[in-house]
Every structure is written in structure tokens, then in C-alpha cells.
Amino acid sequence: MPVSDLSENAEAAELQRLIAVEQQKAQFQAQVHNFTDVCWDKCVDKPSSKLDSRTEICLVSCVERFIDTTLTITNRFTQMVQKGAH
């Protein structure tokens, strides 16, 4: 294999890695946006210059539940995929 082909393969692999990283960033941002919308609607009655303790507790609990649920679903899906691969 010529050296130029090796260089092109390395560049293509690096490009794929960079694309995967950017996709992960986009997915993370989408998740943050999603739970921000859900938890804001659930917990904030009226916006003000600062959060009262009840609203803050509600937001923290909501985000934690959202993350826990997402992790549970992701882990369950991973288990199902692994069982299907065997």
C-alpha cells in the first residue's frame, strides 16, 4: 500500500473520530435542552431574579430523575442489544 493511501486512511479515521465527538456533543446539548424545558415547565411558576429554595429543590430533583431515567433506559437497551448479539 502506498504511503499516500496510508495517510489518507489515517486522515479519514481522524475525521470519523472528530465527527463522532461532535455528534456526542450535539446529543449532550440536546439532552440538556430537553431536560431544561421539561424541568423549567414543571418547577418554575413565575420567573424572578433568583430562585426560591422550593423551585431550586424541584429543579435539582427533576434533573436527577431525568438523568436516572435516561441512564436506566440506556442500560436496559444496551443489555437487550448485547443479549441479541449472543
Disulfide bonds with the S-S distance in Angstrom:
Cys39-Cys62 2.02
Cys43-Cys58 2.01
